[in-house]
Amino acid sequence: LYMLRVNFNGLYRVNSKNQFNVPYGRYKNPKIVDEELISAISVYINNNQLEIKVGDFEKAIVDVRTGDFVYFDPPYIPLSETSAFTSYTHEGFSFADQVRLRDAFKRLSDTGAYVMLSNSSSALVEELYKDFNIHYVEATRTNGAKSSSRGKISEIIVTNYEK
């Protein structure tokens, strides 16, 4: 939590050795720990039988059953050469991983789970998820190395169910 609160522009990235490598930001009084918010989130998760899993998505979805809800927020498919950042881990997240994720989305849908995914608004994402419901939304980006990469952008929300 500390590093995400005091780093440059709220970025998260790692180097080839899988080490966090974002420099400190210039904040006078960053709110490093919001104890009230963390406590409220903890209570909500514990009272609603929610489970947050971290790791490869294939391993995280092994126990998904009919009626479960799964949300995927993968590294977005780049819209240009200058937006090609996928280094959230040292392995990156390739197009093959995007296809693998789409296949997992389909499998979960076939099991009767409710599945949602967000990604960049691109023809590639539309093609990958053409068999599902695609919703277009506008999101605001407040982080990024360059101020030109911040602001409103178009994203896609994919679901296997109607609104």
Backbone bond lengths (Angstrom), bond angles and torsions (degrees), N, CA, C in turn:
res aa  C-N    CA-C-N  psi(-1)  N-CA   C-N-CA  omega(-1)  CA-C   N-CA-C  phi
1 L - - - 1.450 - - 1.520 111.14 -
2 Y 1.314 115.97 -40.76 1.458 120.20 -177.51 1.526 111.31 -57.16
3 M 1.326 116.89 -50.64 1.465 120.32 -176.06 1.533 111.37 -63.86
4 L 1.326 117.52 -37.42 1.458 119.42 -179.66 1.522 112.09 -70.92
5 R 1.320 117.42 -22.78 1.470 121.35 179.19 1.521 113.17 -85.57
6 V 1.316 117.93 -25.47 1.472 119.43 -174.86 1.529 113.17 -115.55
7 N 1.328 118.41 1.47 1.461 119.04 -177.73 1.527 111.76 -81.95
8 F 1.299 116.65 173.09 1.456 123.81 -177.06 1.523 111.80 -68.44
9 N 1.320 116.68 117.25 1.468 124.21 173.67 1.525 115.37 55.07
10 G 1.324 118.53 24.43 1.460 120.44 177.01 1.513 114.15 68.45
11 L 1.324 117.49 22.19 1.465 121.17 -178.25 1.522 111.66 -79.97
12 Y 1.320 115.42 153.03 1.462 121.31 171.25 1.515 106.63 -132.06
13 R 1.312 115.84 125.30 1.466 120.66 175.21 1.523 107.89 -158.31
14 V 1.329 114.43 160.95 1.458 120.55 177.02 1.521 108.68 -130.73
15 N 1.335 115.09 161.41 1.460 119.86 177.36 1.529 109.64 -93.16
16 S 1.320 116.87 -172.52 1.467 121.21 -176.86 1.525 112.93 -65.83
17 K 1.336 117.30 -16.46 1.469 121.37 176.74 1.528 111.48 -95.00
18 N 1.333 116.12 10.49 1.463 123.56 179.68 1.530 112.19 64.69
19 Q 1.331 116.66 30.62 1.460 122.15 178.76 1.528 108.98 -102.92
20 F 1.324 115.72 134.30 1.461 121.56 176.89 1.526 108.63 -57.71
21 N 1.329 118.33 129.40 1.463 118.56 -174.99 1.528 114.19 -138.84
22 V 1.307 116.05 43.86 1.461 119.98 175.37 1.525 108.21 -100.74
23 P 1.332 118.37 132.26 1.470 119.94 -179.72 1.530 111.70 -71.21
24 Y 1.327 115.26 164.94 1.460 120.83 176.50 1.522 109.97 -64.72
25 G 1.322 115.00 147.95 1.458 120.75 173.17 1.520 109.07 -88.63
26 R 1.302 115.77 179.64 1.468 120.39 -179.95 1.525 108.64 -111.68
27 Y 1.311 116.10 82.24 1.454 121.61 -178.60 1.520 109.32 -115.02
28 K 1.327 116.75 134.91 1.463 120.14 -179.57 1.521 111.50 -74.32
29 N 1.321 117.20 -48.70 1.468 121.82 -177.63 1.523 110.56 -139.26
30 P 1.321 118.60 71.53 1.472 118.93 -178.57 1.524 111.39 -68.02
31 K 1.342 116.11 141.54 1.460 120.44 175.53 1.522 106.17 -84.82
32 I 1.314 115.59 98.09 1.458 121.04 -172.09 1.523 111.77 -76.97
33 V 1.313 117.25 -45.12 1.465 120.32 -179.66 1.523 108.64 -128.88
34 D 1.322 116.31 121.46 1.459 122.09 175.03 1.525 106.32 -102.04
35 E 1.334 115.42 86.76 1.466 120.95 -173.85 1.525 112.40 -57.45
36 E 1.323 117.30 -39.81 1.463 120.77 -178.78 1.526 110.93 -63.72
37 L 1.324 116.60 -43.89 1.462 120.70 179.20 1.527 111.10 -66.05
38 I 1.319 117.60 -45.57 1.466 121.13 179.37 1.523 110.42 -60.33
39 S 1.320 117.27 -42.41 1.464 121.48 178.95 1.528 110.83 -64.01
40 A 1.328 117.56 -43.43 1.466 121.09 179.96 1.527 111.07 -63.87
41 I 1.322 117.02 -41.32 1.466 120.68 178.07 1.521 110.23 -64.31
42 S 1.316 117.46 -42.62 1.462 122.09 178.85 1.523 111.03 -60.05
43 V 1.315 116.70 -46.01 1.472 120.95 179.30 1.523 109.84 -61.32
44 Y 1.330 117.36 -45.07 1.456 121.12 -179.10 1.528 111.40 -61.56
45 I 1.319 116.71 -46.85 1.466 120.56 -179.99 1.524 110.69 -61.62
46 N 1.316 117.15 -46.19 1.464 121.06 -178.12 1.522 113.01 -67.73
47 N 1.328 117.90 -31.56 1.463 121.20 -178.07 1.520 113.32 -86.58
48 N 1.305 117.98 -7.39 1.460 120.67 -175.76 1.520 113.39 -122.99
49 Q 1.295 117.63 18.45 1.462 122.69 177.04 1.532 111.99 50.26
50 L 1.318 115.77 43.82 1.460 120.82 177.06 1.515 109.40 -92.67
51 E 1.306 114.90 149.37 1.452 119.80 177.53 1.520 108.49 -134.59
52 I 1.315 115.90 126.77 1.457 121.39 177.10 1.518 107.20 -106.03
53 K 1.327 115.88 124.59 1.459 119.97 -178.84 1.517 109.65 -116.59
54 V 1.313 115.18 145.10 1.459 121.72 179.09 1.522 107.91 -123.49
55 G 1.310 116.64 134.80 1.452 120.62 179.23 1.509 109.66 140.60
56 D 1.298 116.59 -171.08 1.451 120.64 178.18 1.522 109.08 -59.45
57 F 1.306 117.03 133.65 1.459 120.27 -175.02 1.521 112.95 -60.47
58 E 1.330 118.25 -30.35 1.469 120.43 178.87 1.531 110.99 -61.17
59 K 1.332 116.58 -39.84 1.465 120.55 178.82 1.521 111.22 -74.11
60 A 1.325 116.22 -33.78 1.462 120.31 -176.56 1.525 112.97 -70.37
61 I 1.328 118.35 -22.56 1.468 120.39 -174.95 1.523 114.13 -102.95
62 V 1.304 117.15 7.12 1.471 121.29 -176.39 1.528 112.36 -55.49
63 D 1.325 117.61 -39.75 1.465 121.00 -174.40 1.525 114.27 -96.08
64 V 1.321 118.52 11.45 1.464 120.93 -178.49 1.524 109.79 -68.23
65 R 1.331 114.93 135.42 1.470 121.95 -177.79 1.533 110.58 -122.61
66 T 1.318 115.70 170.84 1.458 122.05 174.95 1.524 109.93 -53.24
67 G 1.330 115.79 132.68 1.460 121.04 178.48 1.515 114.85 90.24
68 D 1.336 117.96 -14.02 1.468 120.65 177.21 1.530 109.18 -70.43
69 F 1.332 115.79 155.47 1.463 121.67 175.53 1.519 108.81 -111.40
70 V 1.333 116.71 130.31 1.463 122.06 179.18 1.523 108.11 -126.80
71 Y 1.336 115.68 129.79 1.466 121.33 176.48 1.524 108.96 -117.33
72 F 1.324 116.43 126.80 1.462 122.43 176.94 1.531 109.34 -107.48
73 D 1.323 115.98 131.81 1.465 122.43 175.69 1.527 107.64 -129.54
74 P 1.340 116.76 72.81 1.469 120.21 -175.73 1.523 111.48 -76.29
75 P 1.329 117.18 168.73 1.463 118.51 167.88 1.531 107.45 -57.64
76 Y 1.310 115.80 130.56 1.460 120.20 -174.30 1.522 111.97 -70.55
77 I 1.324 114.94 149.12 1.459 120.58 174.71 1.526 107.14 -65.41
78 P 1.338 117.72 126.21 1.469 120.75 -177.31 1.528 112.06 -61.64
79 L 1.332 115.13 140.50 1.462 120.67 177.92 1.519 111.89 -92.01
80 S 1.340 116.08 -16.06 1.464 120.56 179.79 1.522 108.69 -158.33
81 E 1.314 116.24 172.35 1.467 120.64 178.35 1.523 111.59 -62.64
82 T 1.334 116.78 -31.08 1.465 119.70 -178.14 1.521 112.43 -83.18
83 S 1.329 117.15 -7.59 1.464 119.27 178.24 1.518 110.48 -116.00
84 A 1.314 116.86 30.96 1.459 121.64 -173.02 1.524 113.63 -89.91
85 F 1.330 118.46 23.43 1.461 120.73 -178.10 1.524 111.29 -73.03
86 T 1.328 116.73 123.60 1.468 121.96 174.33 1.518 110.78 -138.03
87 S 1.323 118.21 19.53 1.467 122.07 -173.64 1.524 113.63 -88.88
88 Y 1.315 116.04 52.77 1.461 119.71 174.19 1.527 109.72 -77.90
89 T 1.338 115.77 -21.21 1.463 122.24 171.77 1.523 106.45 -135.01
90 H 1.320 116.54 165.85 1.466 118.07 -179.13 1.524 112.26 -69.46
91 E 1.329 117.73 -17.90 1.464 120.33 177.48 1.522 112.22 -80.51
92 G 1.338 117.62 -20.21 1.455 120.78 -175.45 1.521 110.69 73.82
93 F 1.326 116.79 -169.23 1.462 122.41 179.23 1.519 106.45 -144.76
94 S 1.320 116.18 102.08 1.463 122.76 -171.72 1.530 111.93 -86.79
95 F 1.323 115.49 174.79 1.460 119.62 174.32 1.527 110.17 -62.52
96 A 1.325 117.43 -35.96 1.472 120.38 176.75 1.530 110.14 -60.25
97 D 1.337 117.19 -36.95 1.467 120.53 175.93 1.525 110.48 -66.42
98 Q 1.336 116.90 -37.09 1.471 120.23 177.49 1.533 110.30 -62.76
99 V 1.319 117.13 -41.01 1.469 121.24 178.43 1.527 109.81 -66.96
100 R 1.316 116.79 -41.94 1.465 121.56 177.47 1.531 110.26 -60.51
101 L 1.324 116.49 -39.08 1.463 121.11 178.15 1.527 110.67 -66.85
102 R 1.326 117.02 -42.78 1.465 120.24 177.13 1.531 110.71 -59.36
103 D 1.331 116.47 -41.80 1.464 120.31 178.62 1.525 111.23 -64.29
104 A 1.321 117.02 -38.31 1.468 121.14 176.73 1.525 109.82 -66.30
105 F 1.321 117.15 -40.00 1.467 122.64 176.77 1.531 109.16 -56.45
106 K 1.341 116.17 -47.04 1.471 121.29 179.44 1.528 111.37 -62.00
107 R 1.327 117.01 -44.78 1.472 120.16 -179.89 1.526 111.03 -60.87
108 L 1.320 116.48 -43.94 1.465 119.99 179.06 1.522 110.70 -63.66
109 S 1.315 116.24 -40.27 1.459 120.41 177.78 1.522 110.43 -60.59
110 D 1.322 116.17 -42.60 1.464 121.14 179.47 1.526 112.60 -65.22
111 T 1.334 117.74 -25.57 1.469 120.42 178.76 1.522 112.02 -83.05
112 G 1.341 117.02 -7.60 1.461 119.84 179.69 1.516 114.35 94.28
113 A 1.324 117.11 11.34 1.465 120.26 175.40 1.528 108.70 -79.28
114 Y 1.316 115.67 154.67 1.464 121.73 172.37 1.524 106.41 -89.74
115 V 1.334 116.66 123.53 1.460 120.13 -173.67 1.526 110.03 -125.07
116 M 1.337 114.73 136.29 1.466 122.03 177.38 1.521 108.26 -134.14
117 L 1.325 115.80 144.37 1.461 121.60 179.52 1.523 108.49 -143.68
118 S 1.321 116.27 143.20 1.466 120.29 172.86 1.523 108.39 -115.08
119 N 1.340 115.51 149.81 1.460 120.44 178.72 1.522 108.55 -163.97
120 S 1.312 116.11 179.28 1.460 120.43 179.10 1.526 109.99 -68.97
121 S 1.316 115.16 152.24 1.458 120.66 177.45 1.522 107.80 -82.79
122 S 1.323 114.85 95.87 1.465 119.66 -176.89 1.518 110.22 -145.51
123 A 1.314 115.32 157.14 1.462 120.86 178.23 1.523 110.87 -60.28
124 L 1.321 117.00 -33.27 1.462 121.29 -179.81 1.532 111.15 -64.41
125 V 1.322 116.77 -44.24 1.467 120.36 178.30 1.526 109.43 -66.43
126 E 1.320 116.67 -42.15 1.466 120.24 178.22 1.524 110.99 -58.18
127 E 1.314 116.69 -41.84 1.465 120.63 179.57 1.525 111.19 -67.32
128 L 1.323 117.11 -44.02 1.468 120.59 -179.86 1.524 111.87 -59.46
129 Y 1.329 116.67 -38.29 1.463 120.93 -172.62 1.526 112.74 -113.30
130 K 1.332 117.23 27.90 1.464 121.60 -175.89 1.528 113.53 -62.19
131 D 1.323 118.37 -21.24 1.461 121.49 -179.37 1.525 112.89 -85.66
132 F 1.330 116.98 3.15 1.465 121.27 -176.56 1.523 110.37 -123.43
133 N 1.308 116.13 177.44 1.463 122.17 179.06 1.524 109.22 -79.79
134 I 1.312 116.49 124.74 1.466 121.64 179.92 1.523 108.49 -113.58
135 H 1.321 115.33 125.48 1.461 122.59 179.98 1.526 107.68 -118.36
136 Y 1.312 116.69 136.90 1.465 121.72 -179.96 1.526 108.98 -101.83
137 V 1.306 115.78 129.46 1.461 121.02 -179.46 1.526 109.30 -132.75
138 E 1.323 114.86 158.15 1.457 120.55 175.11 1.518 107.69 -106.10
139 A 1.314 116.49 129.88 1.463 121.53 -179.44 1.523 108.64 -121.46
140 T 1.316 115.37 153.98 1.457 120.71 177.79 1.516 109.17 -105.53
141 R 1.310 116.46 127.20 1.464 122.07 177.55 1.518 108.48 -102.60
142 T 1.320 116.12 124.00 1.463 120.48 179.96 1.517 111.92 -110.16
143 N 1.336 117.19 -2.29 1.467 118.73 177.99 1.519 109.63 -121.38
144 G 1.304 114.46 160.74 1.455 121.23 -178.71 1.515 108.83 148.76
145 A 1.303 115.73 149.11 1.463 120.33 -176.71 1.525 111.86 -64.55
146 K 1.322 117.46 -34.40 1.463 121.33 -179.29 1.528 109.10 -113.73
147 S 1.316 116.51 140.80 1.462 119.60 -179.81 1.520 111.30 -62.24
148 S 1.328 117.79 -26.73 1.463 121.06 179.26 1.526 112.22 -67.64
149 S 1.338 117.63 -18.41 1.467 120.47 179.65 1.522 111.49 -90.46
150 R 1.330 117.27 0.73 1.459 121.53 178.83 1.522 109.85 -99.81
151 G 1.312 116.37 162.83 1.459 120.73 178.47 1.514 110.99 117.84
152 K 1.327 116.40 -161.85 1.462 121.63 -176.51 1.527 110.65 -81.21
153 I 1.324 114.24 135.24 1.463 120.37 176.64 1.524 108.89 -136.83
154 S 1.305 116.21 158.73 1.456 121.71 178.20 1.527 108.89 -92.62
155 E 1.317 115.49 134.29 1.464 121.51 177.59 1.519 109.26 -128.84
156 I 1.309 114.36 166.58 1.461 121.56 176.98 1.523 108.62 -117.06
157 I 1.320 114.99 135.05 1.463 121.65 170.38 1.524 105.82 -111.48
158 V 1.315 116.84 125.53 1.460 122.27 179.92 1.522 107.89 -109.80
159 T 1.328 116.43 133.36 1.467 120.95 175.69 1.523 109.52 -133.39
160 N 1.314 115.06 158.20 1.462 119.74 174.01 1.527 110.09 -102.12
161 Y 1.315 117.12 13.31 1.462 122.96 -179.33 1.524 108.44 -139.13
162 E 1.333 115.99 160.80 1.467 120.82 176.95 1.512 109.13 -77.97
163 K 1.301 116.85 160.58 1.471 122.27 -178.58 1.507 111.99 -52.33
